[in-house]
Amino acid sequence: MKAGAASPAAPDAVARPAETIPTLSRPAQPSIQMMPGAAARPALADALVKAAPTGDFNLARDLGVFTRIRAEGGRRVMAIFVASTVVTIANMFGQVQLNDWNGRFFDAVGRKDLSGFVHDLQTFVVIIAVLLALTVANTFLQERLKFRLREWITRHLLAEWLKPLRVYQLGFAGEYGHNPDQRIQEDTRLLGDYTADLGCGMVYSLLQLIAFVGMLWTLSAQVTFQVAGHDIAIPGYMVWCALAYASIGSALTWIVGRPLIALNGERYAREAEFRFALVRVNESGESIALHGGEPDERRHLEAALAAVVDTMRRISSSLAHLTWITSGIGWLSLVVPILVAAPAYFGGNLTLGGLIMVAGAFTQVQLALRWFVDNFSRLADWRAAVHRVARFREALDNLPAIEQGAEEIKRALHPDGHLAFEGVRILLPDGHIVIDDATVSITPGERVLIVGDTGRGKSTLFRAVAGLWPWGSGIILTPAPGAMAFLPQRPYLPLGTLRNALSYPSPPDAFVDADVRQALERCDLGDLIPKLDKTERWDKELSLGEQERLAFARLLLHKPGWVFLDEATAALDEDSQRRVMRLFDDELKQTTVLSIGHRPDLAVYHTRTLQLVHGVDGDRLKLKPPPASPPSRRWLQRLDDWLLTIRP
């Protein structure tokens, strides 16, 4: 059996895939100084308002990450993009026809040619009908591309994030391992939307440039200047003017708007921190109310909000500066084409229709060339989203990396299916020794209790068995991963129905209804049977004691060969603890038990006790003498249980 993890510090059950050679990887660049789950969040005020260094934004490197994605749906995304490009090409042909129609129509108006005027109106209806259909098709494909692209990236990130142990180890991956919910939900949405919009827009502008630059070059021959009585035509005059106008606008936009790239990346980070703080307060409402901690929580939330507001203030200033450029260029573009072609029109070399055609082609070319100007702020937003998703993906890739020469605890399968520690030393990532030496062998069927002072590394030893904790040295030989189950003090209850929580990580229909009901009754949870198919937040609905008994009911269904209990009965009274521990004498008598606990009455349920004894260099795991008379105590417990069954 395997169960999920409630938090980085308390996995309900974790199993590494079977390995034939000892191997375990260490997260890259560990920086914590304390046990997992106890690490403090970074300060949310002054430390959070510093902008990310722009040198870290390497677009080629970030985009290279996405070329390695091999998730389902990639071909569908490419097919939609190709279809959108084909529709865009057809749209460009229609735009060229519309520009030609403009020239003919205004020439007819200038000549007062009524029949030509009516004929051109009929042609206009046909052109507009075709362009309308193409525009609708392009919009449909572009919106499809947005959610398919998001689905493709999100499925890939979910698959990588939920590989064994990665959810836990990501907590040690540095800045880009924080707030994976933000990366997977919000950043992928932004990435999909902006990539579709900007990608299709860039293709449209490129095709627009190709379609109209030739036309504008040809029409430029009609723009001549009279110098000393001679007509002078500059080849491609209008094209060069459009290029110069767009280049000046693009250069000014880049100079003024470049800080937006880093600022948008920082904004996403601050928003993620603020949302995390809000969720944390919501999840811990009872504890906050009991402590009267609302004023303190408000200070923390206001500090997080201040970081968000400060970043948005700087973004607003940058956008205001950028608007001077983008809006100014946009307004000037209304008259620049006419001004550029005016000498030829007033010189008599261009008709009104010709002027309209030249101005229209100039506008189309200029719009294509200044696409960068019009979309710079959105490009900055897209760039930030690309960077954050790419860095998150790289953080997942770097989890298995081991620093060269660094020590790690080796893990392998025991040839006889036992559990053995061979000279295991457990360290904190900073090199501090937690357990100096653990050498012991546990055979199937044993019931072993590990005791020691609080904070001596008992839970860390269990994490090392599960493969969660690589820092240290020595070898841990384990049974098959599928035979092991881990129960923390606070069990993990997934979202969904109670039946789903009980059968986790197996699907809800993995066990027959009679077995599910019997498991609940055996753990004194019979009153929950009518709620089996009800969807609730069971981690909120059930008391901690009920959650612990539910975890033991889960064991009854999965029947693992090895169970590791990390103070899994801490919230139970003595009678409830006795009843759930009796499972290992009855239904789970073939199960090997390895427990961590502080309560002295736990020893009676185990055949031997190991104690972490403090030493100069760290704790050592040694055999503790057994209780004075466990047999009589166990006999009295059985008698007491029998009396409970016959009591009216």
C-alpha positions, 0 to 999 in steps of 0.5 A, a space after each residue: 500500500 502507498 498513501 499520499 503526503 499530507 505535507 512535506 514534513 508528513 507523508 501519509 505513505 510514500 514509496 520509491 520505485 523499485 531499485 536494483 542499485 542504491 540511488 537517491 538524489 539530492 535536490 539541487 542547492 539545498 539551503 534549509 537550516 532546519 527539519 522539513 516542515 519547520 522552515 519559515 517563510 521569507 519575510 513578506 515586506 522589504 525582502 519582497 519588493 526587489 526586482 528580479 535581475 534582468 540578466 536572469 531572463 534568457 529567452 533562448 534558454 527558457 524557450 528551449 525548455 518547452 522544446 523538450 516537452 513530450 506531453 500528450 496534445 502537442 500534435 493537436 496544438 501544432 495542427 491548430 496553429 497550422 490551420 490558423 496560419 492557413 486562414 491568416 494567409 487567406 485573410 491576407 489575400 482578402 486584405 490585398 483585394 480590399 486595398 485594391 477595391 479602395 483605389 477603384 472605389 475612390 477613383 469612381 467617386 472622384 470621376 462621379 461614375 455612378 455605374 462604377 460606384 454601384 459595381 464597386 459596392 457590390 464587389 465590396 459586399 462579396 469581399 467583406 463577406 469572405 473576410 468576415 468568415 475568415 476572421 470568425 474562423 481565425 478567432 475560433 482557432 486562436 481561442 482553441 489554441 489558447 486552451 489547448 496550449 495551456 492544457 498541453 503545458 499543464 498536463 506536462 507539468 502535472 506529470 513531472 510534478 507528481 513523479 514519486 517524491 517530487 512534491 516533497 523535494 520541490 520544497 528544497 529547490 529554491 525560489 522557483 520551487 515555491 508556490 507550484 500552484 501558481 506556476 501550474 494554474 495561473 502562469 500556464 494560463 497566462 502563457 497559453 493566452 499570451 502565446 496564442 495571441 502574440 504568436 498568431 498576431 506575429 504571424 499575421 503581421 509577418 504575412 501582412 508585411 509580405 503581402 503589402 510591402 511589394 504593393 507599396 514598393 510598386 506604388 512608390 514609383 508613382 510618388 515623384 518629387 519635382 526638383 528643378 523642373 525634373 521628376 525624381 522617383 526614389 525606388 521604394 520611397 514609401 517602404 523606406 519611410 514606413 521602415 524608418 517610422 516603425 524603427 524609430 517607434 520600436 527603438 523608443 519602445 524598447 528603451 522606455 519599456 524594457 524594465 517591464 519584463 522584470 517588473 512583470 516577473 516580480 509581480 507574479 512572484 508577489 501575487 503568489 506570496 500574497 495568495 499563499 498567505 491568504 490561503 494559509 490564514 483561511 486553512 488555519 482559521 481555528 488556530 488563529 482564533 484560539 490564539 487571538 492572532 488576527 492582528 498579527 495575521 493582518 500585519 503579515 497580510 498587509 506586508 504581503 499586500 504592500 509588496 504587491 502594491 509596490 510592484 504594481 506602482 512601479 509597473 504603472 509608472 513604466 506603463 505610463 512612460 511607455 504610453 507616451 511612445 505607443 499612443 503618440 506613434 499610434 495617433 501620428 500614424 493617422 496622418 503620416 501616410 498622407 503626409 508622405 504621399 502628399 507631394 505626389 498627390 498635390 503634384 498631380 501624379 496621384 489620383 485620389 484613389 491612388 492616394 488612398 491605395 498608397 496610404 492604405 498599403 503604407 498603413 498596413 506595412 507600418 502596422 506590421 513593422 510596429 507590431 512590436 511597439 503595439 504589443 510591448 507591454 504584453 510581450 513583457 507579460 508573456 516573457 515573465 510567464 515564460 520565464 517562471 514556467 520554464 524555471 519551474 520546469 527546470 527546478 523539477 528537472 534539477 531535483 535528481 541532481 547530486 552535487 559532485 562529491 556530496 554524500 548521500 544515503 544509499 537505498 536498495 532492495 533487501 534481498 530477503 525483504 527485510 529492513 536494514 540500516 547499515 552505518 546510516 548517518 543522517 545530516 541536515 543539508 548544512 552538514 549538521 549531524 542529526 543521527 551519527 550511527 544507525 545499524 540495525 536489522 528488522 525482520 518481517 513480523 517484528 514490532 519495533 518502537 523507536 523512542 528518543 527526545 523530541 527533535 532527535 531525528 526520529 521522523 527524519 529517519 523515517 523519511 530516509 526510509 521512504 526516500 524523502 531524505 537523501 542527506 547523510 551516508 550509509 545504506 538503507 536496505 528496504 522491502 519492496 516499495 509497494 509493501 510499505 505504508 507510512 502513517 504520520 501523526 496527521 493523516 492526509 485526506 484527499 479531496 473528494 468523497 469519504 470513500 475516496 479518502 478511505 481507499 486512497 491512493 487506490 481508486 474509490 471502486 478498488 474495494 468492495 462495499 462490504 470491506 469498506 464498511 467493515 473497516 470503518 466499523 472495526 475502527 469505531 467509525 461506523 457512524 461515517 458509513 452513511 457519508 461514504 459517498 458524500 463529498 466534503 473537506 474531510 480534513 476539516 469535517 473530522 477531528 484529528 482522532 477520527 482522521 487517525 482512526 480513518 488512516 488505520 481503516 485504510 490500512 485494513 483495506 490495503 493490508 501492507 506488509 510493512 507499516 511505519 507509524 510516526 506518532 500515528 496514535 498521538 490524538 487517540 485516548 488509551 482505549 482507542 489506541 489499544 483497539 487500533 493497535 490490536 489490528 496488528 494482532 488480528 487482521 494485520 498479524 502478518 504486518 511488520 510494524 515500525 513505530 515512533 512514539 513518546 507515550 510510554 504505553 506504546 511499548 507494550 504493543 511492540 516486541 522490542 524498543 530502539 532508543 536514540 541516545 545522545 552522543 558527542 557527534 550525534 545520536 546513536 540508535 541502540 536497543 532499549 531493555 524491554 518492559 518488565 512484564 509485557 506478557 501479563 499486560 497484554 493478557 490483561 488487555 485482551 481480557 479488558 477487550 473481551 469484557 468490552 464486547 460483552 458489556 451491555 
